Amino acid sequence: MDMLTQAIAKLANLVAIPSVPGQRNAQIVAHVSELLKKHGARVQIVPSPINGENGIVASVGPDVAGGLVLSGHLDVVSTEGQIWTGDPFTLRREGERLFGRGTTDMKGFVACALTLMTARAGARLDRPIHLFLSADEESTCRSVESLVQHATAHLPPVRRVIVGEPTQMQVANQHKGAVTFLVEVTGRPIHASMADQGISAITVAAQLVNWLDEVMQANAAAADATGPYVPNFSTHTVGTISGGTSNNTVAESCRFQWDARLMPGDEADDLVAAFDARLASLTCCGRNVADEIIVKLTREAFFPALLPVADSAFLAEILSACGANAPSTVPYGTEAGIIQQAGFEVIVCGPGNANCAHIADEFVEMAQLKQCLDLLGRMV
């Protein structure tokens, strides 16, 4: 069986396990770890610090310094509310495309990494191949911290890491950072006929949402259009919002989730300070209500920007292996920034197009899986 056929078979098995946030990932961790152990890999299950899920650190080849880390995540986003043309957890081939949840983000890369690891496990390698598989990239990004801590403490020194997020097999060496918050507003409920005596949490939350849009517009106006990022400024979006109990009651509570994608140099702490300053001018029914409401801000997830490394031999090697002249920049964030801050040198490169991640009928091109297998084979 050729490598691509093996990778597709492994991808089908991975897609069949719905490893969505909020569910324990024991099934997919057991599946992957048993597969690796069966082929002689050294496997360590590494607990995540906050959610009871587990990540994996695995190695094949000699127990010596150097080598390469292949890094990915096992979790996928939910399919709730999406309309698929087929079962999202059954791999489906149409022409040269493979459809299913996680095919692009990022079980396609994981399948390629597993195919390489199992194929090379019995070979005589000069340098080891390591695998990091985190549990919660789509939610809190805490699992990867445990993986790099474990690797630093227990593996021979290794610096080079490929994070296989979908880049259409382009080589990326920088991206923005990201921070997500949960904002919870508590007002004062009352019958809607006496609205002037209450404080609507929804009205207050709406002011904060509008303020975030104003901040983003100001960022856009001040942006350097020639910069590497698209867009070349920090962005703010509100992905979910809910509040109130009935149409005839002034809402006591409202909550929303805020996602900020930060340019290098823009700090999350400065963002929180600006948010806190905005709270002082919140109004309802024509009066300032800052002292009469409660606004709770909870940081849910954070990952730093991935910064380019000057004169990188690793970058030069992977560009040569891909037949590329220069690296690219990706608009989304990854665990690469966290791994880089732990002292590793990191490149982002993997199969799939991020434009079809997280949506119905997610797919990956078979040709890109083949490209990924070829690249990994040349790099180890």
Residue pairs with C-beta under 8 A, 6 or more apart in sequence:
1 9
3 115
3 116
3 119
3 373
3 377
4 366
4 369
4 370
4 373
6 115
6 118
6 119
7 111
7 112
7 114
7 115
7 369
7 373
8 91
8 98
8 111
8 366
8 369
10 35
10 111
10 114
10 115
11 91
11 98
11 100
11 103
11 107
11 108
11 111
11 369
12 90
12 91
12 100
13 31
14 28
14 31
14 32
14 74
14 102
14 107
14 110
14 111
15 89
15 90
15 91
15 100
15 101
15 102
15 103
15 107
16 89
16 90
16 91
17 27
17 28
17 31
17 89
18 76
18 79
18 89
18 101
19 25
19 27
19 28
19 74
19 75
19 76
19 102
20 75
20 76
20 77
20 78
20 79
21 75
21 77
21 78
21 136
21 138
21 139
22 78
24 52
24 53
25 53
25 54
25 74
25 75
25 135
26 54
28 74
29 45
29 53
29 54
29 55
29 56
29 74
29 135
32 56
32 74
32 110
32 114
32 133
33 43
33 45
33 56
33 58
35 114
35 118
36 43
36 56
36 58
36 114
36 117
36 118
36 121
36 131
37 43
38 118
39 60
39 117
39 118
39 121
39 122
40 60
40 121
40 122
41 58
41 59
41 60
41 117
41 118
41 121
41 131
42 58
42 59
42 60
42 63
43 56
43 57
43 58
44 56
44 57
44 58
44 150
44 154
45 54
45 55
45 56
46 54
46 55
46 56
46 57
46 143
46 146
46 147
46 150
47 53
47 54
47 55
47 146
48 54
48 55
48 134
48 135
48 136
48 142
48 143
48 146
49 142
49 143
49 145
49 146
50 140
50 142
51 135
51 136
51 139
51 140
51 142
53 135
53 136
53 143
54 135
54 143
55 74
55 132
55 133
55 134
55 135
55 143
55 144
55 146
55 147
56 74
56 131
56 132
56 133
56 147
57 130
57 131
57 132
57 133
57 147
57 150
57 151
57 154
57 155
58 117
58 130
58 131
58 133
59 128
59 129
59 130
59 131
59 155
60 117
60 120
60 121
60 125
60 128
60 129
61 67
61 120
61 123
61 125
61 126
61 127
61 128
61 129
62 125
62 126
62 127
62 128
63 128
63 156
64 127
64 128
64 156
65 156
65 157
65 158
66 127
66 128
66 156
66 157
66 158
67 127
67 128
67 129
67 130
67 158
67 160
67 380
68 127
68 128
68 129
68 130
68 158
68 160
68 161
68 162
68 379
68 380
69 130
69 131
69 132
69 151
69 158
69 160
69 161
69 162
69 344
70 109
70 113
70 116
70 117
70 129
70 130
70 131
70 132
70 161
70 162
70 164
70 376
71 131
71 132
71 133
71 134
71 144
71 147
71 161
71 162
71 163
71 164
71 335
71 336
71 339
71 346
72 106
72 109
72 110
72 113
72 132
72 133
72 134
72 163
72 164
72 165
72 350
73 106
73 133
73 134
73 135
73 136
73 137
73 138
73 143
73 144
73 335
74 107
74 110
74 133
74 134
74 135
75 134
75 135
75 136
75 137
75 138
75 139
76 101
76 102
76 105
76 107
76 138
77 101
77 105
77 138
77 357
77 358
79 88
79 89
79 101
79 360
82 88
82 359
82 360
83 360
84 360
84 361
85 99
85 360
85 361
86 92
86 99
86 361
88 100
88 101
88 360
88 362
89 100
89 101
90 100
91 98
91 99
91 100
91 103
92 98
92 99
92 100
93 99
93 366
94 363
96 365
96 366
96 367
97 363
97 364
97 365
97 366
98 108
98 363
98 364
98 365
98 366
98 369
99 361
99 362
99 363
100 362
100 363
101 362
102 108
102 362
103 352
103 362
103 363
103 364
104 166
104 351
104 352
104 353
104 354
104 356
104 357
104 362
104 363
104 364
105 165
105 166
105 352
105 354
105 357
105 358
105 362
106 164
106 165
106 166
106 350
106 352
108 166
108 350
108 351
108 352
108 364
108 368
108 369
108 372
109 164
109 165
109 166
109 350
109 351
109 352
109 372
110 133
110 164
111 369
112 164
112 351
112 369
112 372
112 373
112 376
113 131
113 164
113 376
114 131
115 373
116 129
116 373
116 376
116 377
116 380
117 129
117 131
120 129
120 380
125 380
127 380
128 156
128 158
129 380
130 151
130 155
130 158
132 144
132 147
132 148
132 151
132 161
132 339
133 147
134 141
134 143
134 144
134 147
134 335
135 143
136 142
136 143
137 143
137 144
137 334
137 335
139 300
139 301
140 300
140 301
141 301
141 302
141 303
141 335
141 338
142 301
144 335
144 338
144 339
145 338
145 342
148 338
148 339
148 342
148 344
149 342
151 158
152 342
152 343
158 344
159 314
159 343
159 344
159 345
160 314
160 344
160 345
161 336
161 339
161 344
161 345
161 346
161 347
162 318
162 346
162 347
162 348
162 349
162 350
162 376
162 379
163 334
163 335
163 336
163 339
163 346
163 347
163 348
163 349
163 350
164 348
164 349
164 350
164 351
164 372
165 330
165 332
165 334
165 336
165 348
165 350
165 354
166 350
166 351
166 352
166 353
166 354
166 357
166 364
167 328
167 330
167 348
167 349
167 350
167 354
168 351
168 352
168 353
168 368
169 322
169 349
169 350
169 351
169 368
169 371
169 372
169 375
170 322
170 324
170 328
170 349
171 315
171 318
171 319
171 322
171 324
171 327
171 328
171 347
171 348
171 349
172 306
172 327
172 328
172 329
172 330
172 347
172 348
172 349
173 306
173 308
173 309
173 312
173 315
173 327
173 328
173 329
173 347
173 348
174 228
174 264
174 305
174 306
174 307
174 308
174 327
174 329
174 330
175 229
175 305
175 306
175 329
175 330
175 331
175 332
175 333
175 334
175 336
175 337
175 348
176 229
176 234
176 261
176 262
176 263
176 264
176 305
176 331
176 332
176 333
177 261
177 262
177 264
177 266
177 268
177 302
177 303
177 304
177 305
177 333
177 337
178 259
178 260
178 261
178 262
178 301
178 302
178 303
178 333
179 259
179 260
179 262
179 268
179 271
179 299
179 301
179 302
180 257
180 258
180 259
180 260
180 299
180 300
180 301
180 302
181 257
181 258
181 260
181 297
181 298
181 299
181 300
182 255
182 256
182 257
182 258
182 297
182 298
182 300
183 205
183 208
183 255
183 256
183 257
183 258
183 295
183 296
183 297
183 298
184 253
184 254
184 255
184 294
184 295
184 296
184 298
185 201
185 202
185 204
185 205
185 208
185 243
185 253
185 254
185 255
185 293
185 294
185 295
185 296
186 201
186 252
186 253
186 293
186 294
186 295
186 296
187 198
187 199
187 200
187 201
187 203
187 204
187 250
187 251
187 252
187 253
187 254
187 284
187 289
187 293
188 198
188 199
188 250
188 252
188 292
188 293
189 198
189 245
189 249
189 250
189 251
189 252
190 197
190 198
190 249
190 250
191 248
191 249
191 250
192 247
192 248
192 249
192 250
193 248
195 250
195 285
196 285
198 250
199 250
199 284
199 285
199 289
199 292
199 293
200 250
200 251
200 284
201 243
201 244
201 251
201 252
201 253
201 254
201 293
202 243
202 244
202 251
202 254
203 251
203 284
204 254
204 282
204 284
204 289
204 293
204 295
205 241
205 243
205 254
205 255
205 256
207 282
207 283
208 256
208 275
208 278
208 282
208 295
209 238
209 241
209 256
211 278
212 236
212 237
212 238
212 258
213 236
215 236
215 274
216 233
216 234
216 235
216 236
219 233
219 234
219 235
220 231
220 233
222 233
223 231
223 232
223 233
224 232
225 232
226 232
228 329
229 263
229 329
229 331
230 329
230 331
231 331
232 263
233 263
234 260
234 261
234 262
234 263
234 266
235 260
235 261
236 258
236 259
236 260
236 261
237 258
237 259
238 256
238 257
238 258
238 259
239 257
239 258
239 259
240 256
240 257
241 254
241 255
241 256
241 257
242 254
242 255
242 256
243 251
243 253
243 254
243 255
244 251
244 252
244 253
244 254
245 251
245 252
257 300
260 268
260 271
261 331
261 332
261 333
262 268
262 271
262 305
263 305
264 305
264 307
268 299
268 302
272 297
272 299
275 297
276 297
279 290
279 295
280 290
281 288
281 290
282 288
282 289
282 290
282 293
282 295
283 289
303 333
303 334
303 335
303 337
303 338
304 337
304 338
304 340
304 341
305 333
305 337
306 334
306 336
306 337
306 340
306 346
306 348
307 337
307 340
308 327
309 315
309 345
312 345
314 345
314 347
315 327
315 347
317 379
318 347
318 349
318 375
318 379
319 325
319 326
319 327
321 375
321 378
321 379
322 349
322 375
327 347
330 348
330 354
331 354
332 354
334 348
336 346
336 347
336 348
339 346
340 346
349 375
350 372
351 364
351 365
351 368
351 369
351 371
351 372
352 364
352 365
352 368
356 362
356 363
